């Protein structure tokens, strides 16, 4: 397999999420030559044109074969016309981590330019296939040297949940279990155990007889206003069952359409659709150790074979190598342009506050010559800020 010369574009330092940096490190490790560019940092320092010139010069000088873009959800900073330009020289590979939220307004538009889109949920692939966009489902990938099964770990916790209890119906489920006599330990935001370290979380996965996973999406009043509210009904195949399985734990998960395809079948983990079914299955698995541990063993084996960073990124490289170049016309309607315009309006204000007048004017030209000032969008974003930070 030819690893070739690669470029990774992302904004890892601004997210605080270690997953992005882990993916980048593995891509660079598997390349003949590669670098990572924080495009937001350069954009804020040097403006749009200088960022684009920096990227173009690097691509030409190093004969870059693939440009990997690790999109952090709701980010419209990169100009799709610029990406179309560099796609004539290099393959574009977009990584999406929460496409369930961002498909309608963001992901599908940038995906038009990409030769391949890497997805976290196999059910999302059909939406891209309908638009003639190539996709590969990797689910979630983790470092097996960190997420690992500990030898002779004694299961001292009956049931545990690690995560944000403010999302979806998680708190309601936990309260129901406690009222029905289930000894469930919770860790994370708004929980009794509080926020814990990655090391502590792995320890809990190892020591729990049953690890819970929930699939509901975030509260939409805390999300960008452009996301269609109907997506609140969706259930997301999160990466938590893979983390748990790499640690040798058993997962009992809230149902999501794509979660059954995360493993071979129903042997590795089990799912529930209601509070009552969850309670019934917890009692069942606490009483039948062999069945529970056999499922955990199968899940552990499958996760090691498919969801480690090393093997997962290697498979992505193989998919890129086999894929044909696919140059497609980029079509952008008002749904996308409104959000793209608004981010650059905010970017103009950032440059103005730093007295970078040239870059301020550069951003101003993006929207003011074609569209009116997005007053309604500004009001919606102020309301979102109040919901997230002031309530």
Secondary structure, DSSP 8 states (H G I E B T S, - for coil): ----EEEEEE-HHHH--HHHHHHHHHHHHTSSEEEEEEHHHHHHHHHHHHHHHHHHHHHHHTT--EEEEE--SS---S-HHHHHHHTTTSEEEEE-S-HHHHIIIIIHHHHTT-SEEEES-GGGHHHHHHTT--EEE----B-TTTS---TT----EEEEEES-TTSTTHHHHHHHHHHTT--EEEESTTSTT----HHHHHHHHHHEEEEEE--B---GGGS-TTS-GGGGG-B---SHHHHHHHTT--EEEE--TTGGGSSSSSSS-EEESSHHHHHHHHHHHHH-HHHHHHHHHHHHHHHHHHSBHHHHHHHHHHHHHHS----------HHHHHHHHHHHHHHHHHHHHTT-HHHHHHHHHHHHTTS---HHHHHHHHHHHIIIII-
